[in-house]
């Protein structure tokens, strides 16, 4: 058994936090929606807002 396996898998540590403004969040959603439409995941008349409300 290797030394890494004996010690175990290291745990991740949070080193900082990023907060986005509402405008930045909106822009991220728009950019992501364009990517999904280009990839064919969303149709042209669909929105990621519709996906967020599915529970």
Buried (B, 14 or more C-beta within 10 A) or exposed (E): EEEEEEEEEEEEEEEEEEEEEEEEEEEEBEEEBEEBBEEEEBEEEEBBEEEEEEE
